[in-house]
Amino acid sequence: MRVTTKGQVTIPKDIRDRLGIKPGSEVEFVPRADGRVELLRTGGVEDRKRLEALHDWFDRLEGAGDSGFSAEDVMAMTRDRDDGNAH
């Protein structure tokens, strides 16, 4: 696929069909760490704002957990609790 002087490419029909890309659809090119670029069909500006807000929320949560518990502690607490369902 050749890039035009304006930086444009034509998305092959089978890819457009598979992703549900139609005239007027919004798409996004997302660079990946390995040097590849991912083409995403987006829902437009509102979906992008919601996704950015979700990413911000995850960023705020990072490191907010109680680091005083190990995985073994959590497993012991959940394994040994009585849930009221006697077998």
N, C-alpha and C positions, 0 to 999 in steps of 0.2 A: 504494500500500500504506500503510495507516494504522498508526501506532505506538500501542499501548494505553497506558493510564495506568501500567502496570507496565514500560513500555519494551519490550514484546514485539512482534514482527512474525511473520507467517506466511510461511514461505519457499514460493514458488509450486511446485506439483508438478513442472512441467517442469524447474525448476532443481534440486530435490531429486533427481529421476531422473538428470539429467545428471551431478551430482556424487556420486551414490551415497549420498545422505543418507537414512538410515532412522531409525525411532524408536530412541533410545539413542545415535545417532551423536554424535560430538563435532565441533563447528564452532568457528571462530575468526573474529572480525571484526578485520581488520588495516587501520589507518588508513594512507593513502598521502599523500605530500607534496603532491599536487595537490588534496587535499581529498576525494578519493573514499575509499571503504571497500571492501576486498576480503573476500569471504566464502570461507573455506577449510574444507574437511573435513579434520579432523586425526585422527590415530590415537590420540589421547588423551594422557595425561600422559607416558607413556614416550617417544612420538615427539617431544613438545614438549621434553623434557629432552635428547634426542639432538640436536635441531635447535639448541637453545641452546648445547650443547657444541661443535657444529660452527661456529657463529658465533663463539664465543670463540676457537676454534682459528684461524679465519681472521683474527680481530683480532690475535692474537699473531704471525701470519706477516707481517702488513702491515709493509712496510719492512725485512724481514729479508734481502732479496736483496742481491747484490753490486752496488752502484751504480757500481762502476768500469767496468762493461761497458755499452757502448751497444748499441742494437739492431743496428747495423751490425757490431759486434764479434761478437755472438752469431751472426749470419747467416754471417759469414766463417768462424767456427769450425765451424759445422755443415755448411756447404757444402763446405769443403775437406778434411773428414776422409775417411779411407779406411775404408770399412765392410767390406772384404773381398769385395765383390761386383763383380768386374771385368765390364765390359760389352763 
